[in-house]
Amino acid sequence: MDIAGEILSELPASPILIVPGGGIFADFVRAEEIDDDTAHWKAIDAMEKYGRFLSTFGYPVTSDLVIPKEPTIFLPKRLLKREDPLPHSWDITSDSIAAWIAGVIKCRLLVIKSADSGADLVDPSFLSVLAGSGVSAEIINGRHIDSVRHYFGATRL
């Protein structure tokens, strides 16, 4: 099982809305030399593709922005095409999108990254989007599966 599947296997059967990153699909978009607007929408498409990949581990998907009854993968393109609340630049990634979404549905945010620290752990706009969302967030390293287990073991959802 890869790391994404291992992380997903640790999720409790609780109301969890999973906002996927773009993964390797977003890395391909970053490598293209395209304007910010085109890159933004291609990166949103990358989130959708990665979300569809994550669904192969047995999780349902939704485009409806509601807190689900069970862990569910959110596909953001339809909502973002309708609302389009954030600037179109690489200062905004799935990190800030997840913070904005958490603010809309008024829920805690857990950001699972593949690193412990560093200047680029989250995107440059994350903290300001999070502050505007009015919700709290925690960031953990998904490469350390014990961190994921501890979070879900110690946190009552």
C-alpha positions, -999 to +999 in steps of 0.1 A: +000+000+000+014+034-008+015+063+017-019+078+005-036+045+010-019+040+044-031+075+055-066+069+043-067+035+062-062+054+094-093+076+090-120+069+115-156+063+102-164+099+110-176+130+091-144+139+073-142+160+041-109+152+023-096+181+001-070+165-021-038+182-031-027+180-067+000+155-061+022+146-090-004+160-114+002+195-100+040+190-104+034+185-141+015+218-142+043+236-123+067+224-149+048+240-177+055+276-186+020+289-187+002+320-174-012+321-138-049+318-148-043+287-169-020+272-143-046+278-116-073+259-134-050+231-145-039+228-109-076+225-099-079+198-125-049+181-108-067+182-075-097+165-091-074+138-107-057+131-074-090+130-057-103+104-082-071+084-075-077+086-038-113+073-044-098+041-057-091+032-020-128+029-015-139+064-005-168+082-021-164+115-038-186+146-038-187+180-053-212+192-027-197+214+000-213+198+031-199+179+060-204+142+050-215+113+073-183+094+065-148+101+051-155+116+016-132+131-010-142+166-022-137+174-058-134+212-058-136+223-095-174+228-097-174+249-065-143+269-074-157+277-109-189+290-093-173+309-063-137+316-075-127+332-041-090+331-043-063+347-065-049+327-095-013+322-087+011+297-073+008+315-039-025+297-037-024+259-037-046+232-023-034+243+012-052+277+009-081+261-009-086+237+020-084+265+045-110+285+026-133+254+024-129+247+061-139+283+068-170+280+046-182+249+064-169+260+097-148+229+106-113+222+119-086+217+093-060+190+093-033+195+066-013+164+059+020+172+042+050+151+032+074+171+053+079+182+089+090+218+084+104+242+059+097+275+043+075+259+017+056+236+040+024+254+030+017+279+003+026+316+008-011+326+012-021+298+036-018+317+069-037+347+056-065+326+041-066+305+073-069+337+094-097+349+073-115+316+076-120+318+113-111+281+119-081+264+134-057+241+116-030+216+125-003+204+101+012+169+104+036+149+084+018+121+065+051+103+059+052+095+096+021+073+098+024+073+136+016+111+135-016+104+116-025+075+140-018+098+170-039+126+156-069+105+149-064+085+182-061+117+203-087+138+185-124+132+188-140+142+156 
